[in-house]
Amino acid sequence: MNAIHAEMTSYLNKEVVAAHELIDILQEEQNRLLSASIDELEPLVAQKAALVAQLTQHTRGRHECLKKAGFEANLAGMNAWIENGKDQPDTISIEKNWGELVSLTQSAKELNRLNGMLISSHMARNQQALSILHSNSQPNAGMYGPDGQPSRLAATPVRSVITG
């Protein structure tokens, strides 16, 4: 196995491990969103950001390997590199890892999309609640003013003129 092949295998293995960890975090994020445990999301956001940074670093390394081997640093280049390396002894495991990484990436994108929809739903509910609270705090909207005292409209007796 040549050096580029070994380096590529290493980066690919690291990407698969990090992608599995990212899926786990996205699933945990979804569970917390579904249970409305919003205050428990902050640590997950930090973990997710760290994993995305790791994945980006490993992907860049894999892309550099592709360039060194004379292939494009993209999906087509990776597929061509695998096809070209069919004579290498560990090509089957590399193909398996590559297929798994592609599948994990699609799963992560879908989980992230669903989590985004859940976050939007929570934000819409919060905005609705804030709108209700805001409309109830308008000076002449209720019986009491912002200072806790009866509002002028509520305190002013209604007088009518009787004609007859």
Phi, psi and omega per residue, in radians:
M1 nan 2.275 -3.137
N2 -1.399 2.966 -3.046
A3 -1.112 -0.726 -3.135
I4 -1.132 -0.709 3.134
H5 -1.081 -0.766 3.135
A6 -1.148 -0.722 3.128
E7 -1.132 -0.744 3.119
M8 -1.072 -0.779 3.132
T9 -1.044 -0.737 3.139
S10 -1.102 -0.847 3.135
Y11 -1.083 -0.740 -3.132
L12 -1.097 -0.757 3.100
N13 -1.075 -0.735 3.122
K14 -1.133 -0.671 3.107
E15 -1.104 -0.730 -3.131
V16 -1.110 -0.773 3.134
V17 -1.084 -0.823 -3.135
A18 -1.129 -0.640 3.132
A19 -1.154 -0.692 3.074
H20 -1.070 -0.759 3.127
E21 -1.115 -0.687 3.124
L22 -1.127 -0.734 3.097
I23 -1.038 -0.768 3.125
D24 -1.034 -0.771 -3.131
I25 -1.177 -0.718 3.111
L26 -1.108 -0.652 3.091
Q27 -1.182 -0.698 3.084
E28 -1.133 -0.711 3.086
E29 -1.029 -0.781 3.133
Q30 -1.102 -0.733 3.101
N31 -1.045 -0.744 -3.139
R32 -1.213 -0.614 3.074
L33 -1.177 -0.719 3.138
L34 -1.158 -0.577 3.132
S35 -1.584 0.104 3.137
A36 1.019 0.589 3.071
S37 -1.608 1.061 -3.014
I38 -1.082 -0.643 -3.114
D39 -1.168 -0.247 3.140
E40 -1.639 0.093 -3.097
L41 -1.431 -0.476 -3.025
E42 -0.967 -0.811 3.129
P43 -1.113 -0.566 3.134
L44 -1.181 -0.632 3.136
V45 -1.089 -0.731 3.120
A46 -1.149 -0.748 3.115
Q47 -1.113 -0.729 -3.133
K48 -1.103 -0.759 3.136
A49 -1.089 -0.711 3.123
A50 -1.131 -0.723 3.128
L51 -1.178 -0.691 3.102
V52 -1.098 -0.687 3.090
A53 -1.104 -0.733 3.088
Q54 -1.078 -0.836 3.137
L55 -1.030 -0.739 3.129
T56 -1.075 -0.753 3.128
Q57 -1.100 -0.795 -3.140
H58 -1.152 -0.678 3.122
T59 -1.128 -0.722 3.098
R60 -1.070 -0.732 3.106
G61 -1.081 -0.753 3.114
R62 -1.124 -0.694 3.104
H63 -1.122 -0.687 3.083
E64 -1.086 -0.692 3.087
C65 -1.082 -0.740 3.109
L66 -1.054 -0.776 3.135
K67 -1.090 -0.769 3.112
K68 -1.033 -0.605 -3.118
A69 -1.477 -0.028 3.086
G70 1.570 0.377 -3.135
F71 -2.023 2.807 3.084
E72 -1.204 2.579 -3.141
A73 -1.561 1.180 3.138
N74 -2.749 -3.034 -3.119
L75 -1.030 -0.802 -3.136
A76 -1.107 -0.698 3.113
G77 -1.111 -0.700 3.115
M78 -1.139 -0.776 3.116
N79 -1.090 -0.709 3.111
A80 -1.150 -0.695 3.130
W81 -1.090 -0.748 3.119
I82 -1.105 -0.809 -3.131
E83 -1.072 -0.715 -3.125
N84 -1.198 -0.469 -3.071
G85 -1.673 0.387 -3.094
K86 -1.020 -0.404 -3.123
D87 -1.446 -0.127 3.121
Q88 -1.344 2.513 -3.058
P89 -1.122 -0.535 -3.078
D90 -1.805 0.353 -3.117
T91 -1.062 -0.616 -3.139
I92 -1.093 -0.759 3.133
S93 -1.204 -0.591 3.096
I94 -1.166 -0.774 3.098
E95 -1.049 -0.727 3.127
K96 -1.091 -0.831 3.132
N97 -1.113 -0.698 3.127
W98 -1.116 -0.803 3.098
G99 -1.056 -0.715 3.112
E100 -1.130 -0.733 3.137
L101 -1.109 -0.740 3.112
V102 -1.076 -0.770 3.129
S103 -1.124 -0.766 3.123
L104 -1.099 -0.688 3.127
T105 -1.088 -0.740 3.106
Q106 -1.130 -0.724 3.113
S107 -1.104 -0.752 3.138
A108 -1.100 -0.723 3.117
K109 -1.084 -0.742 -3.131
E110 -1.175 -0.772 3.095
L111 -1.054 -0.752 3.141
N112 -1.110 -0.679 3.102
R113 -1.115 -0.802 3.123
L114 -1.117 -0.726 3.111
N115 -1.100 -0.657 3.074
G116 -1.076 -0.689 3.098
M117 -1.150 -0.699 3.102
L118 -1.123 -0.723 3.111
I119 -1.101 -0.748 3.110
S120 -1.059 -0.688 3.127
S121 -1.120 -0.777 3.097
H122 -1.094 -0.727 -3.139
M123 -1.119 -0.691 3.133
A124 -1.121 -0.738 3.102
R125 -1.113 -0.735 3.116
N126 -1.112 -0.727 3.125
Q127 -1.122 -0.675 3.114
Q128 -1.121 -0.759 3.121
A129 -1.123 -0.720 3.109
L130 -1.119 -0.663 3.117
S131 -1.110 -0.733 3.111
I132 -1.102 -0.810 3.124
L133 -1.102 -0.722 -3.127
H134 -1.130 -0.750 -3.130
S135 -1.182 -0.523 3.107
N136 -1.338 -0.266 -3.123
S137 -1.715 0.065 3.099
Q138 -1.124 2.461 -3.021
P139 -0.886 -0.792 -3.065
N140 -1.843 0.323 -3.049
A141 -1.456 -0.383 -3.059
G142 -2.423 -2.837 -3.092
M143 -1.393 -0.470 -3.061
Y144 -2.132 2.584 3.115
G145 -1.509 3.126 -3.117
P146 -1.104 -0.367 3.130
D147 -1.534 0.058 3.126
G148 1.502 -0.065 3.136
Q149 -1.609 2.725 3.106
P150 -0.977 2.392 -3.136
S151 -1.241 2.832 -3.095
R152 -1.116 -0.647 3.128
L153 -1.171 -0.685 -3.114
A154 -1.276 -0.574 -3.089
A155 -1.427 -0.388 -3.110
T156 -1.428 2.049 3.141
P157 -1.152 2.576 3.115
V158 -1.529 2.175 3.140
R159 -1.990 2.433 3.098
S160 -2.180 2.668 -3.142
V161 -1.711 2.251 3.113
I162 -1.801 2.183 3.112
T163 -2.027 2.547 -3.110
G164 -2.866 nan nan
